Amino acid sequence: MSGQKKHSNHIWAAGTFVVLCLIGFGARQAIGTIYSSAEATLLIEALSRAGLYLGSAIVTASATTLALMLTMIGMMRRMDSDFGDTTYRGVELIARLSTVSLMLGLVVLLAFTLPVGEFQELPAAWFDNLYNVLFAACVIMVGLIAATVTVLYRTLRQIIATITPGDDV
């Protein structure tokens, strides 16, 4: 099998991740410059309301995906079909992306529990930087889960093509 075919899932995952990050960067640019710590604090509080739900959903999806990958590996081992190296590499990439998404989601959930409004002694630039980091973390989480879904689809397509009689898939 050619090297291009072996790394096709990686290319699709990276492409999906980059596209979502560019969309996130565009959204951040649309929000504009933060001029004061009070404005940054309000933006952090608004982001945290949505970020808690987003982080929770990503953690749940990632944990579920990891559990289902264990089931899929067991089923693949018991089937009579011979799955190629590409399929197993896809499963491994899904597991890796899900694990990174899960860990980042946990860090984001932890970060959103900070009582930002209570930190009055900190320099104003700290709030601006915190907002940018939290916004970037949310965008990266979405990009990772989108990359995971892309690789999951492509891997499932390979499995279906392997176990389906004929060349219609």
Rosetta blueprint (number, residue, H / E / L):
1 M L
2 S L
3 G H
4 Q H
5 K H
6 K H
7 H L
8 S H
9 N H
10 H H
11 I H
12 W H
13 A H
14 A H
15 G H
16 T H
17 F H
18 V H
19 V H
20 L H
21 C H
22 L H
23 I H
24 G H
25 F H
26 G H
27 A H
28 R H
29 Q H
30 A H
31 I H
32 G L
33 T L
34 I L
35 Y L
36 S L
37 S H
38 A H
39 E H
40 A H
41 T H
42 L H
43 L H
44 I H
45 E H
46 A H
47 L H
48 S H
49 R H
50 A H
51 G H
52 L H
53 Y H
54 L H
55 G H
56 S H
57 A H
58 I H
59 V H
60 T H
61 A H
62 S H
63 A H
64 T H
65 T H
66 L H
67 A H
68 L H
69 M H
70 L H
71 T H
72 M H
73 I H
74 G H
75 M H
76 M H
77 R H
78 R H
79 M L
80 D L
81 S L
82 D L
83 F L
84 G L
85 D H
86 T H
87 T H
88 Y H
89 R H
90 G H
91 V H
92 E H
93 L H
94 I H
95 A H
96 R H
97 L H
98 S H
99 T H
100 V H
101 S H
102 L H
103 M H
104 L H
105 G H
106 L H
107 V H
108 V H
109 L H
110 L H
111 A H
112 F L
113 T L
114 L L
115 P L
116 V H
117 G H
118 E H
119 F L
120 Q L
121 E L
122 L L
123 P L
124 A H
125 A H
126 W H
127 F H
128 D H
129 N H
130 L H
131 Y H
132 N H
133 V H
134 L H
135 F H
136 A H
137 A H
138 C H
139 V H
140 I H
141 M H
142 V H
143 G H
144 L H
145 I H
146 A H
147 A H
148 T H
149 V H
150 T H
151 V H
152 L H
153 Y H
154 R H
155 T H
156 L H
157 R H
158 Q H
159 I H
160 I H
161 A H
162 T H
163 I H
164 T L
165 P L
166 G L
167 D L
168 D L
169 V L
